[in-house]
Amino acid sequence: MTTVNSTTSKTAEDVYNAVGGRTETKTSASTAEDLESRFLTLLMTQIKNQDPLNPLDNAQVTSQLAQLNMVTGIESLNSTMTKLLDGYAEAQGMQAAGMIGKNVMVAGNNLPLVSSKAYASINLEGKADKVTVTIKDSSGKTVQTQELGEQAAGQFFFAWDGKDAEGNVLTDGMYTFSVKAATLTGTEVKATTSQIGTVSAVTRTSSGFVLDMGDLGDVAFQDVQKIL
């Protein structure tokens, strides 16, 4: 497992070369080519040594050739798919490496407060006439409640200045938030939350690339919702 952190000054391609472990390898004859060569050698040997009174059946030879074409076709398809997957992995690695030092949005309800500033995202399934955000500290105590008023359906962002309900400046750290949204008639509107953090490193694992987002923990590359 290889890790690259944001302290390097390399380009995204340099970073990918490190996390992806790209190497140059010599090409060799494919399995399909080997199979075809062995088959043709065996077939020619059969033809040379056939009984003149009982020669090889043309239908049998045709059937064997058809089987060879099917096998070599499958081998060729497998080879093509392998190349496509390798290319996809390389492109994904380049994208992941390019995220180092950038803010990204992922599902969650953590609200990291840094220098008295915190940001998060909310997505509403429908229009809401009242949206309330409740912020809690690490002990679960409610420190602030924000009324965001009327909001249209879809995604929007909100900010917190790090102050509690009495206007006191709270210490930086990890907080959490929850959302309640409703219409004027009191019908609840479903809301989902997303947290925002900075990518500090990229790690390549057996299951794909993982982004280190500091206090927010590790996040799979495919779980990133948006790059900010």
C-alpha positions in Angstrom: 0.0 0.0 0.0 1.5 3.3 -1.1 0.6 6.7 0.2 1.3 10.2 -1.2 0.6 13.3 0.9 0.0 16.9 0.1 3.5 18.0 1.3 5.0 17.1 -2.1 5.2 19.7 -4.9 4.8 17.2 -7.7 2.3 17.4 -10.5 -0.8 15.2 -10.6 0.9 12.9 -13.1 4.0 12.6 -10.8 1.8 11.8 -7.9 0.0 9.1 -9.9 3.2 7.6 -10.9 4.0 7.2 -7.3 0.7 5.9 -6.0 0.0 3.8 -9.1 3.4 2.2 -9.3 3.5 2.4 -13.1 6.3 0.3 -14.5 7.5 -0.5 -18.0 7.3 -4.2 -18.9 8.5 -6.2 -21.9 5.8 -7.5 -24.2 5.6 -11.2 -24.9 3.5 -13.5 -27.2 -0.1 -13.6 -26.1 -1.8 -16.7 -24.8 -3.9 -16.7 -28.0 -0.8 -16.7 -30.2 0.7 -19.6 -28.3 -2.5 -21.5 -28.5 -2.8 -20.9 -32.2 0.8 -21.9 -32.9 0.4 -25.2 -30.9 -2.9 -26.0 -32.6 -1.5 -25.5 -36.1 1.6 -27.5 -35.3 -0.5 -30.4 -34.1 -2.9 -30.1 -37.1 0.1 -30.2 -39.6 1.5 -33.2 -37.7 -1.8 -35.0 -38.0 -2.0 -34.2 -41.7 1.5 -35.4 -42.4 1.0 -38.7 -40.5 -2.6 -39.4 -41.6 -3.5 -42.8 -42.9 -3.9 -42.4 -46.7 -6.7 -45.0 -46.6 -8.4 -43.1 -43.8 -7.7 -39.4 -44.3 -8.8 -36.7 -41.9 -12.4 -35.7 -42.3 -12.9 -32.2 -43.8 -15.8 -31.6 -41.4 -13.6 -32.5 -38.4 -10.8 -30.2 -39.5 -13.3 -27.4 -40.1 -14.8 -27.9 -36.7 -11.4 -27.8 -35.0 -10.6 -24.5 -36.9 -13.9 -23.0 -35.8 -13.1 -24.0 -32.1 -9.7 -22.3 -32.5 -11.2 -19.1 -33.8 -13.7 -19.0 -30.9 -10.9 -19.6 -28.3 -8.6 -17.0 -29.9 -11.5 -14.6 -30.2 -12.2 -14.9 -26.4 -8.5 -14.5 -25.6 -8.4 -11.4 -27.8 -11.5 -10.0 -26.1 -10.0 -10.7 -22.7 -6.8 -8.9 -23.7 -8.8 -5.9 -25.0 -10.8 -5.7 -21.7 -7.6 -5.9 -19.7 -6.2 -2.9 -21.6 -9.4 -1.0 -21.1 -9.4 -1.7 -17.4 -5.8 -0.7 -17.1 -6.5 2.5 -18.9 -9.5 3.2 -16.6 -7.4 2.6 -13.5 -4.7 4.9 -14.8 -7.2 7.7 -15.5 -8.8 7.2 -12.1 -5.4 7.4 -10.4 -4.6 10.7 -12.2 -8.0 12.1 -11.0 -7.5 11.0 -7.5 -3.9 12.4 -7.3 -5.2 15.7 -8.7 -7.6 16.1 -5.7 -4.7 16.5 -3.2 -5.0 19.9 -1.5 -8.6 20.4 -2.8 -11.9 20.5 -0.9 -14.3 17.7 -1.8 -17.9 16.9 -0.7 -18.9 13.5 0.5 -22.0 12.1 2.3 -22.0 12.7 6.0 -22.9 15.1 8.8 -19.6 16.1 10.3 -18.9 19.8 10.5 -15.2 20.6 10.9 -14.6 24.1 12.3 -11.4 25.7 11.2 -10.4 29.2 12.1 -14.0 29.8 13.2 -15.4 28.8 9.8 -17.3 25.7 8.8 -19.2 24.7 5.7 -21.5 21.9 4.7 -24.2 21.0 2.1 -27.9 20.0 2.3 -30.0 18.4 -0.4 -33.8 18.7 -0.3 -36.1 16.4 -2.2 -38.6 19.1 -2.5 -39.3 22.8 -1.8 -39.3 23.6 2.0 -40.7 26.7 3.7 -38.6 26.1 6.8 -35.2 24.6 7.1 -33.5 24.3 10.5 -29.9 23.2 11.1 -28.9 22.0 14.6 -25.2 22.0 15.4 -23.7 19.8 18.2 -20.3 19.5 19.8 -18.3 16.3 20.3 -20.2 15.5 23.5 -23.6 15.7 21.7 -24.6 19.1 23.3 -26.5 21.5 21.0 -24.4 24.6 20.6 -26.2 26.5 17.8 -29.4 26.3 15.8 -29.7 28.1 12.5 -32.9 28.9 10.7 -32.2 28.9 7.0 -35.8 29.9 5.9 -37.3 29.0 2.6 -35.3 26.8 0.3 -35.9 25.4 -3.1 -35.6 21.7 -3.9 -32.0 20.6 -4.7 -28.6 21.2 -3.2 -27.4 24.3 -1.3 -24.6 25.2 1.0 -24.6 26.8 4.5 -21.9 28.3 6.6 -21.3 28.6 10.3 -19.2 31.2 12.0 -18.2 29.0 15.0 -20.3 30.9 17.5 -22.8 29.3 20.0 -26.3 30.5 20.7 -25.0 33.2 23.1 -22.5 34.5 20.6 -19.5 33.0 22.2 -16.7 31.9 19.9 -16.2 28.1 20.1 -12.9 26.3 19.7 -12.0 24.8 16.4 -12.7 21.1 16.1 -15.1 18.5 14.9 -18.9 19.2 15.3 -21.9 17.5 13.8 -25.1 18.9 12.3 -28.6 17.7 11.5 -31.4 19.1 9.4 -35.1 19.4 9.6 -37.2 20.7 6.7 -40.9 21.1 6.3 -43.6 22.9 4.2 -46.0 25.5 5.6 -48.6 22.7 6.2 -46.1 20.8 8.4 -45.3 18.1 5.8 -41.7 16.9 6.3 -39.3 17.3 3.4 -36.6 14.7 3.2 -33.1 16.2 3.6 -29.7 14.6 3.1 -26.4 16.1 4.4 -22.9 16.2 2.9 -19.7 17.1 4.7 -16.8 19.0 3.2 -13.1 18.4 3.8 -9.7 18.8 2.3 -7.8 15.9 0.7 -4.4 15.6 2.3 -3.2 12.3 0.7 -4.1 9.6 -1.7 -3.6 5.9 -1.0 -3.8 3.0 -3.4 -5.4 -0.1 -2.0 -6.4 -3.5 -3.5 -9.9 -2.2 -3.8 -9.1 1.1 -5.4 -7.9 4.6 -4.4 -8.7 6.1 -1.0 -8.6 9.7 -0.1 -7.3 10.8 3.3 -9.5 13.7 4.5 -7.8 14.3 7.9 -10.3 14.4 10.7 -13.1 13.2 8.4 -11.2 10.0 7.9 -10.6 8.0 4.7 -13.1 8.2 1.9 -13.2 6.0 -1.2 -12.5 7.8 -4.5 -15.8 6.8 -6.0 -17.7 8.2 -3.0 -16.7 11.8 -3.8 -19.9 13.8 -4.7 -18.3 17.0 -5.9 -14.9 18.7 -6.1 -15.1 22.3 -4.8 
